[in-house]
């Protein structure tokens, strides 16, 4: 269940007070959307820069449901790579803690963007005040962690494209570590990565890509919950349910990143093509209510597109688990998760364990997808604190 806006504001005010800050008064001018904001434009010659290179920065103030906060962050436009190694740019939002822990540890928090438009990205939503996960960031800052939040879906807003999200996450950390006046210690900075649901997709891909793509990063811990480890299995579980529209958005997002998938659009019927147009400019709040309780076959010329060999081959390439993280992992999942299949998360834990990862797989009996994102937070924070303290990582592989 989502908290009412008034409750959110009251809680945030308490959090600010706990860290010695007071909410500021409103009165800022409207902000341009990212598509109309030159800060997001890739500079000439960016393709020759190394991944993680910062091209421009700006200070920004963060707001929460109409109330400006005292939190000032730095946003950085940096170079990364898409799923096919082509150079692209992305933006990360970096918030050092005003009361840092020893060693200035950083948590890269991957928000579940789950949208198909530029205005869905946290770099924009944190500024206009519509990002509910700001309360998580405040909690991390209060505990002495620096925070990095990256627009991990890339310039095509490719919701569901795990490799793109993983690379952007890692390059966002690289960019953050290179910024001055943060207190971070460059590549020696101790880092943890955390995400839930769509944010866990980015986190999981970043974790398994890191040993080969960004081996210099000092990643101490990874936590991922409600993970969409197998997009095909997720489709079977979400098909016809309340989140069927969310899955349809993911299919559209992935198709933007993989040209080979464009041919699968031949399977769309008139309803499918209309749904693609309707959803393409929407964020999760509007998109989720567009086509609930619908069968995927309602949108295609075949009764069950997930049984099509082309679809099966494609989604097999998008499964998590082909490579193993070297950082310790806390993987948590609700046994009765109504959206993301528990069995797929179990298999991911097995695959990572088989590859040599130290994984603690936490199966929660009394939870579902939304509630687990809140109830497991204390365990995640303890896992991070213990890893930053150098304690041995637990494993139930």
N, C-alpha and C positions, 0 to 999 in steps of 0.2 A: 504494500500500500504506500502511496506517495504521501509525504507530509503536506499539509496545507501551507500556503505561502507565508501566512502569519506565523505559524510555528517555526518555519525555516528561519525567518527573520529574527525571531526571539532567540532561537538557539545560536544563530551566528553572533548576535549581540553578546550573549554570554561567553562565547568562545573568544571574541575580541577582548572582552574584559579580563578573561583568564590569562591572556598574554600581554595585558597592559595596554591595550589599544581601544579606541572608541570609534564607532562608525561615524563617518563624515556626512555632511549634508549634501543632498542631491543638487543638481543644477548643471550638469554637463550637456554640451551640445550633442545632437545625434551623431553617431559614428557612421562613416561609409561602410557598406558591406565589402568584404574582401575583393569581390570582382571590380569594385570601383576604387580600391585603395592601392595606390602605386607601390606601397611598401611590399606587397606580395609579388610584384613583377620581377621575373628573373632578369638579372643584369646581363649585358652583352659579355660574351666570353665565359659565362659561368661553367660551361661544360668541361673546360680544361682544369678546373679546380679539383682538389682532392675532396672526397666525401667528408662532410662535417665542416667544411670551410664556411665561415660566416661572411656574408656580403654586406649586411647592414643591420643595425640594431636601433631600438627606440625604447624609452621608458614608457610604461603604460600603467594606468590605475585600473584596479579590478572592482567590479560592482556585483551586487547580489540582489536580484529581484527588485531593482529600482533604487537600492541604497548603495551609494559609493562606499567603499571600504578604505581603510588606511593602508592596504597592501599595495605596494608598488613593485612591479615586475619589470624585467627586461625581455623584450621579444627580439628574436634573431631570425633573419632569413638565411638559410644555409643550403648547401648543396648535398643532395643525396642521390640515390639511384632507384629506378623503378624495378619491377619484377623481371625485366629483361636486360638489366644493366645499363639502360639509357639514363643519362644524367637528367635530373629534375631538381626542383627546389621545394622546400617546405619551411614552415615557421614553427619555432618552439618558444614557449613561454617559460622563463626561468625566474624562480623566486628563492633567493637565499634566505635562510632563517636568521632572524635578528638575535636569536639566542642559540647559536649552533652547538651541537654536541662536539666533543673532542674528535678531531680528524675531519670535521665538516662533511659527514656522510650525506649522500644525495639519494633521493628516491625518484626515479623516473616513473611517473604515474600515467598510465595509458588510459585515458577516458574512453568509454564506449561511445564513440562518435555516432555510429550507426545511422548515417545520413548520406544523402546523395547530392548535397549542394555545399558551396563554399561557406555559407553562413552557418553551417552546422559545426564548424571546427571550433575547438576550445579557444584558440587565439582570439576569435571574435566573440564567442559567447561569454567568456570570462570578462570581457570588457563591457558588454552591454547588459550583463547581469542575468543571463538565462541559463547559466551552467550550474546545475544543482550540485555537482561534485566539488564545487568550491569549498563546501563544508569539510570534505575529506582533506583538501589541501591545507586548510586552516589547522586541522588536527595534526597533520604532519609537521607543519611549521611550529606549532606549539610544542611538539616533542623534540625540536631541535634539528629537524631534517631540512636540508635544502630540497627544493622541488623542481622537477623538469616536466613540462607537459607539452607534448608535441602533436602537431596536426598530422597524424601518422598515415592518413589515408591517401596522401599525396595530391598532386594538382588536379587529378581527374576525379577526386572524391570517390575512390574505388573501394567502397564499403565491401568488406569480405575478402579483399586481396591480401592474404597474409604476408607474403614475401615483401610487398611494397611497405606494409605497415611495420614489419620487423626492421627493415633497413632504415626507414625514416626514424624509428625509435632509437636505434643505435647511433645514427648520425646526429640526432637531436642531442644525445648525451655528449657526443664529441664536440658539438657546437657549444653547449653549455660550459663544458670544461675549459674551453678556450677564452671565455669571456673574462674581462678584468673586473675587479671590484666585487667579486662574489665570495671570496674566501675559499673557493675550490682549489684543489691542488693538481690541476691538469689531469693527466692520465692516471695519476696515483690516487685520485679521488675515489674513496669507497662508494660503490653504487649498488642499489637494489632496484629491481624492476617489478612493477605491480600492475595488474589489470584484472578487471572482471568482465565476463561476457564478451562483448566486442572488444573491450580493452584487453581481455585475456588472449584473444586471438593475436593481437599485436605483440603482447608480452611473450607468448609462447614462441612465436616466430622469431622475435628478437633473441630469445634465450637460445634457441637451437642454431641460429645464424651466427651468434656472437663469436664462437671459437674460430670461425673461418673468416668472417666479414670484419669484425672489430676486435681482434684478439688482444689489443693493447688495453682495452677497458678493464678496470678493476672491479668486475661484477662479483659481489659477495653473496647475493641472494636473489631469488626470483619467486614471486607468488602469483598464481593465476587461478581464478575461480570461475565456475560456470562456463568452462572453456568450450567453444565450438571447435572441437578437435577434428571432427569429420563432418564437412558441410553436407555431404550426401545423406548421412545418417540424420543430421539435424533436419534436413528437408523432409524426410519420411516422418519424423516425429512432429514437426510443426505443421505439416500438411493438413489443412482442414480445421486447424485449431485457432485460438485467439491471436496467435502471432504469425499467422500465415502471410500477412502483408509484409511483416518484417523480413521474412525469408525471401519474398519476392524482391524486396529492395536489395538484399544481398546478392541475388543472382544478377540484377542489373549492374550493381557496383563491380562485381567481378568481371562482367563482360566488357566493361570499360578498360580494364587493365590487360585483358588477354584477347588480342585480335582473333585468335583461332576460335574463340567462342562466339564471334559474331555470326558464324554460320548457323549456330544453334538457334538464332532468331528466326530461322526458317520454320521452326516449330511453333512460333507464336500465331495465334488466330487474331481476329479483330479485337477481341477483348484484351488479349495480351499486349498488343501494340498500344492500345489506349491506356492500359495500366502503366506501361513503361513511360508514356508521356506524363501521366498524372504524378507518378512517384519521383520522377527524375529531379525535380527541384525541391524535394521535401526533406525535412529532418525527421527524426524518429517520432517526435510527438504527433506530427500530422500524418506521417506515412503509416504508422502502426494502425491507425483507425480507418484507413482507406479501404482495405480489403480483408477484414478479419473473417475467419471461419470459411475460407474459400479453399477449394481444391486446386492444386497446380494445374490439373487437367482442364480446369475452367478456362485457362488462358492459352492453351496449346491445341494443336491439331491432333495430338495423340492423347489417349486417356491418362497415361501416367508417364510424364517426361523423364522421371528419375530412373525408369527402366530402359530408356534409350541408350544404346551402347556408346554413343558419342558423349552423352552427359556423364555416364559412369566413368569413362576414360578420363574426362576432364577433371571431375571432382576427385578422382584418385590422386591426381597430381597436387591437389590442394590440401591433402591431409597433413596434419601435424604428426611428427614422430620420426621422420626420415633421418634426422640427425639428433644427437644428444647434447643437451647443455652441459657445460663444465661447472657452472655455478649450482649450488644446492637449490632445490626446487621444493616449494610448498604448493601442492596441487590440491585444490579442494572443490568438492562438487556435491550437490544435493542428490541423494539416491532417487528421489522422486521429482527431479527437475523436469518441468513440463515442456521446456523448450530445447535445452541442450542434452542429448542422450548421455546418461550416466555410463553406459557401457563403452561409449567412445572415449570418455575421459579415463576410464579404467585402462583401456587399451593404450592410450597415450602414456600413462604411467608405466605400463609394462614395457613399451617400446623404449622410453627414455632409460628405464632401469637396465634393460638389455644392452643399451649403448654405453653404460658405465656411469650414468648420472646418479647423484644422491637425491632421491625423491622421497618426500613424505606425502602419501596420498591420503587425504582426509575425506572420508565418506560420511556425509551428514544425513542422518535418518529423519530428523525433525526440522525440515526446511524445504523450501522450494526456491525457484530461481531468484526471485526478487529479494526474499528475506535473507538468503545466505550472503548476499552482498554486504549486509550490515552485520549480521550476527557473528561472522567469522573474522571480523576486523581485529579484535583483540589478539587472536591467535596469530594472525599475519604480522602484527606489530611486534609481538614477542619473538617470532621467527626472525624478523629483521634485526631486532636489538641483539639477539644472541649471535647472529652471524657477524654483525659489526663488532661485537665484543670478542670475536675469535673463538667462540665455543664450537665444539664439533657439531656438524649438522646431523640431525636424526634422519633415519631412512627406514622405510618398511618395504623395501624392494623384495 
